[in-house]
Amino acid sequence: MKKISKKKKLRKITFLFTIVFGILVIILLKHKNSLLEIEKIGKDSILKVQDIFVNPFQEKTEESIDSIRVVNEELEKEIKELKEMLNLSHVLSDKIVVRANIVGRNLGFFYETVTINKGTNDGIEEGMAVVTSEGLIGKTIHVSTFFSDVQLLTGQQMGKISVKIKSGETYVYGLLVGYDSKKNVYKIEGISETMDVVVGEEVTTTGYGDVFPSGILIGKVSNITTDHFDLTKIIEVTPASNVQDFSVVSVLKRNVNLQ
Amino acid sequence: MTISIIFISFFLDGICSNLLQLSPLLYPLFSLLSLVIIFPYYKKRNIKKYYITSLLLGLIYDVVYTNTLFLNMLFFFLLSILISLLYNLLNNTMLNAFLISFFLIVCYRLFTYLVLLFTDIVTFDINVLFTSIYSSLIVNIIYLLLFYYITKIISKKCRIYSRK
C-alpha cells in the first residue's frame, strides 16, 4: 500500500516537473535571442576539447586560398567617385575578412545552423555576413568567446533579405523570402510583373540594413513565374555556393577604424 | 562504463556532424542513443541516477550544440522515462534495442518539431518533419547496433552488471 502511494507521488512529481519545465522551455524559446554567460563558457570549453579531435581532419584556414570572389560593380563605382571627390589615393573597404573553419553542423536539425571556430576573441559579433568563396551563405547569430553559430540562408529562421537583380544598366529590387530544399533554389518575391528580369542574371545583396554589405553574390536566376494574380514575379535563384558542402567560410567583420 | 559511453557518444555527435556533412541522410543523434545503450547498466534501485544523467546530458547538449536551453534537457528526461518503460516490457536484446531506438528517434524529432512549431520558430511543412526522421535513422541505427555489440562484449569480459 505504502509502495503504491510512493509510486503515485513520484508520478505526480514527474508530471508537475514536466509541465513547469515545458512552460519554462516555451518562454525561453520565444524570448531568448543571445547566449547566456553560462552557455558561452560551457560551449567554449567543450567545443575546444572537440576541436582538438577535429583539427587534424580540417583544412588549415590560413593556408587555404579562400579568396572571396564578389562581383561588386556598384561598390567599385562608389569607390572611384569617392576617390575623385576626396582626392584619395587609397580607399579601404569597410569590411575585414575573418576566415574560419566549420566545427559543427546543424545538430538542432530544424535550425539550419553551423558552428565556426571564431568568436568574440577574433572580433566576431552577432549579425555579421558569412560567405564562402562562391557567395553568401548566412549570418552569425550566437557568438561565444571562441565559437559562433551561423544561421544559413537555407533555414526558415533567416527572415527576408533585400536583394537586387541586374536588368540591363539598372537593378531590379526584391526580397529573398525563403529556400526550397526540393528544388535547391531560393525564392524572390516583390518584383512587379512589368519589370524585366532575365534567366541567368546574378542576384546580389543590396546593402540595405546593417547585416549584409552591398554586392555579395547569392546566386543566379534560374526560373521566373508569376503569382496567382499575375501582379508580381516569383523568381527562383540557384545558390552560388553549395549549401551542403563547405568547410571554410569568411566572416565579413565591420572595420571599427572606419566607423 | 556508462560515463565513457556518454562521453564518447557526445563528442562523436559533434565530430560526426561535421565529418558526415556531405550526405543529407546522415544526421547523428548519438547522445540520445547513448541513453538506450546505458540503461541496462543501471540497477533498478539506481534508476534515479539514470534520470539525473539524462537531464544533465540534455542540458549539456543544449548548451553546446543546439542553443535551445532546457529543451533537450526536458526531452532527454522524458525519453529516458520512455526507455525505462520499454525496457521493462522488453528484454535486453539487440533487436529490442534497435526497436526502442527507432521509436525514440521518431518521438524525438516529432516532439522537437511540435515545440518549434508551437513557438513559431518553424512553419508547418510535413516534408521537413519526414526528412528529419529518415535522415536520422540510417547512421544512428548503425551506431547503436555497433556500440551495443561492443559494450556487450566489454561488459561480459569485465563482468559488469547489465540487465537481462
Interface residues (C-beta under 8 A of the other chain):
Chain A: T14 T18 F21 G22 L24 V25 I26 L28 L29 K30 K32 L35 L36 I38 E39 G42 K43 I46 L47 V49 Q50 F53 V54 F57 I102 V103 G104 R105 N106 L107 G108 F109 F110 Y111 H142 D149 Q156 Q157 S181 K182 Q244 D245 S247
Chain B: F11 D13 G14 I15 S17 N18 L19 Q21 L22 P24 Y27 P28 I60 V63 V64 Y65 T66 N67 T68 L69 F70 L71 M73 L74 F77 L78 I81 R109 T112 Y113 V115 L116 F118 T119 D120 I121 V122 T123 N127 V128 T131 S132 S135 S136
